[in-house]
Amino acid sequence: MAFTIKAKALAELLNIAGKVVSKSTIPILECVRMDFAGEGVELTTTDLEKWIKIRTEDYAGDVKATAIVVHKPFQAIVSALDGEKEVTLAMTKTLLTLKTDTSKYTFGLLKK
């Protein structure tokens, strides 16, 4: 399963979603949930008191899938990319791979 989105659009989503993510003794609270569907991608984060759910239709992909990754390292890498570049997110059951034309990063997925 693969999805394509501009690095700038993904970075903006992660910045907004990250407003409630903080260091926690509950590991899932340090994560962002990304739901991909044909009509858009939705990111969700929470600290159990506040929730942020943000959506964009600025991506290409036609398969429904969900990925849960640790927010901070994922956001750091996406934010460092050239904003005009497209990134491809490819998923297996346990890994999320972020690829550009010049780089590749792999993240472990948490189970939903």
Phi, psi and chi 1 to 4 in degrees:
 res  aa     phi    psi   chi1   chi2   chi3   chi4
   1 MET       -  129.4  -69.4  178.7  -97.8      -
   2 ALA  -137.4  147.3      -      -      -      -
   3 PHE  -136.3  149.3  -47.7   91.6      -      -
   4 THR  -124.2  136.5  -55.5      -      -      -
   5 ILE  -151.7  151.0 -172.5  168.8      -      -
   6 LYS   -69.4  140.1  -70.3 -134.3 -176.6 -109.9
   7 ALA   -57.5  -39.4      -      -      -      -
   8 LYS   -63.3  -43.1 -177.8  177.8  179.7 -179.8
   9 ALA   -64.0  -43.5      -      -      -      -
  10 LEU   -65.9  -41.3 -176.3   56.6      -      -
  11 ALA   -61.7  -41.5      -      -      -      -
  12 GLU   -63.5  -42.3  -72.0  172.1   -1.1      -
  13 LEU   -61.5  -45.6  -69.8  172.5      -      -
  14 LEU   -65.5  -36.6  -71.9  166.3      -      -
  15 ASN   -63.4  -44.7  -75.5  -24.8      -      -
  16 ILE   -68.0  -48.0  -66.4  167.5      -      -
  17 ALA   -61.8  -30.9      -      -      -      -
  18 GLY   -73.4   -5.4      -      -      -      -
  19 LYS   -63.6  -21.9  -59.3 -139.3 -176.3  -89.3
  20 VAL  -110.1    0.9  -63.0      -      -      -
  21 VAL   -85.2  130.5  175.2      -      -      -
  22 SER  -146.0  168.9   62.2      -      -      -
  23 LYS   -61.4  131.5 -167.7   73.8  174.7  159.1
  24 SER  -143.8  155.2  174.3      -      -      -
  25 THR   -80.4   -7.3   57.0      -      -      -
  26 ILE  -106.1  102.3  -55.2  169.9      -      -
  27 PRO   -52.9  -36.2  -26.1   34.3      -      -
  28 ILE   -63.8  -23.8 -164.8   71.2      -      -
  29 LEU   -74.5   -8.9  -62.5 -179.7      -      -
  30 GLU   -95.8   10.5  -64.0  177.8   22.0      -
  31 CYS  -112.8  164.7  -64.6      -      -      -
  32 VAL  -120.7  136.2   59.3      -      -      -
  33 ARG   -99.6  127.7  176.1 -177.7  169.7  137.2
  34 MET  -116.6  118.3  -62.4 -178.3  -71.6      -
  35 ASP  -106.3  118.0  -68.2  -60.1      -      -
  36 PHE  -103.3  135.1  -60.0   91.8      -      -
  37 ALA  -147.5  168.3      -      -      -      -
  38 GLY   -57.1  -28.8      -      -      -      -
  39 GLU   -95.8   -2.7   64.4  -83.1   -3.8      -
  40 GLY   159.7 -179.8      -      -      -      -
  41 VAL  -121.9  138.2   60.2      -      -      -
  42 GLU  -124.5  129.9 -177.3  175.3   86.2      -
  43 LEU  -108.1  138.3  -84.2   63.4      -      -
  44 THR  -132.4  134.8  -54.2      -      -      -
  45 THR  -138.6  159.6   55.0      -      -      -
  46 THR  -155.8  156.1 -175.7      -      -      -
  47 ASP  -117.8   15.9   65.6    1.3      -      -
  48 LEU    77.0   -9.5  -64.8 -179.7      -      -
  49 GLU  -108.6  -36.4  -69.1 -179.0   12.6      -
  50 LYS  -125.6  148.2  -62.6  172.7  -81.0 -156.9
  51 TRP  -125.9  143.0  -66.3   75.5      -      -
  52 ILE  -125.2  129.3  -68.2 -178.5      -      -
  53 LYS  -129.5  119.0 -147.9  174.2 -117.7 -156.0
  54 ILE  -131.5  145.2 -174.1  163.9      -      -
  55 ARG  -134.7  147.7  173.3 -178.8 -166.9   79.9
  56 THR  -139.9  152.6 -174.2      -      -      -
  57 GLU  -106.7    7.9  -64.9  174.9    1.3      -
  58 ASP   -85.9   59.6 -172.8   18.3      -      -
  59 TYR  -155.4  164.1   98.8  112.3      -      -
  60 ALA  -120.9  128.9      -      -      -      -
  61 GLY   169.9  148.7      -      -      -      -
  62 ASP  -129.5   16.1   59.0   -4.1      -      -
  63 VAL  -113.8  139.6  178.1      -      -      -
  64 LYS   -83.6  132.4  -70.2 -173.3  178.0 -172.9
  65 ALA  -160.2  159.6      -      -      -      -
  66 THR  -130.8  136.5  -62.1      -      -      -
  67 ALA  -130.3  137.3      -      -      -      -
  68 ILE  -123.1  116.0  -59.3  171.6      -      -
  69 VAL  -129.9  157.4  -64.3      -      -      -
  70 VAL   -66.5  125.3  178.5      -      -      -
  71 HIS   -63.4  -51.3  179.7  -91.1      -      -
  72 LYS   -59.0  -53.6 -169.4  172.8 -178.7  175.4
  73 PRO   -67.3  -34.5   18.0  -25.5      -      -
  74 PHE   -64.8  -46.0 -171.4   66.9      -      -
  75 GLN   -63.6  -40.7  179.2 -173.5   21.2      -
  76 ALA   -59.7  -43.3      -      -      -      -
  77 ILE   -69.7  -47.0  -71.4  171.3      -      -
  78 VAL   -61.9  -41.1  171.6      -      -      -
  79 SER   -66.8  -26.7  -64.8      -      -      -
  80 ALA   -80.8  -12.5      -      -      -      -
  81 LEU   -76.6  156.2  -63.6  173.2      -      -
  82 ASP   -62.4  120.9  176.3   -2.0      -      -
  83 GLY   -59.6  -26.4      -      -      -      -
  84 GLU   -84.7  -11.6  -65.8  -53.1  -48.8      -
  85 LYS   -74.3  147.2  -76.4 -169.6  176.4 -176.5
  86 GLU   -89.2  141.7  -74.8 -163.3  -15.2      -
  87 VAL  -114.5  145.8  -63.6      -      -      -
  88 THR  -109.8  128.6  -60.2      -      -      -
  89 LEU  -106.8  116.9  -59.4  171.1      -      -
  90 ALA  -115.3  137.9      -      -      -      -
  91 MET  -124.0  144.0  -68.9 -176.5  -11.4      -
  92 THR  -116.8 -169.7   65.7      -      -      -
  93 LYS   -67.5  -27.0  -74.5 -173.7  177.1 -173.7
  94 THR  -121.4   -9.4   58.8      -      -      -
  95 LEU  -132.2  146.9  -63.2  173.6      -      -
  96 LEU  -118.3  124.1  174.0   70.8      -      -
  97 THR  -111.5  127.9  -57.4      -      -      -
  98 LEU  -105.4  123.4 -176.7  148.4      -      -
  99 LYS  -125.6  141.3  -64.1  179.7 -164.0  175.8
 100 THR  -121.7 -175.5   68.6      -      -      -
 101 ASP   -70.0  -15.5   54.0   -9.2      -      -
 102 THR  -123.2   -5.7   58.5      -      -      -
 103 SER  -147.7  164.2   56.6      -      -      -
 104 LYS  -148.6  131.9  178.3  179.2  172.9 -180.0
 105 TYR  -131.4  143.0  -56.1   92.3      -      -
 106 THR  -123.6  135.6  -56.7      -      -      -
 107 PHE  -125.4  141.8  -56.6   88.0      -      -
 108 GLY   -75.4  143.3      -      -      -      -
 109 LEU   -98.6  143.6  -67.3  176.8      -      -
 110 LEU   -87.2  150.2  -83.7   71.0      -      -
 111 LYS   -76.3  143.1  -65.0 -178.5  179.3  179.5
 112 LYS   -86.2      -   25.6  177.3 -165.4  168.0
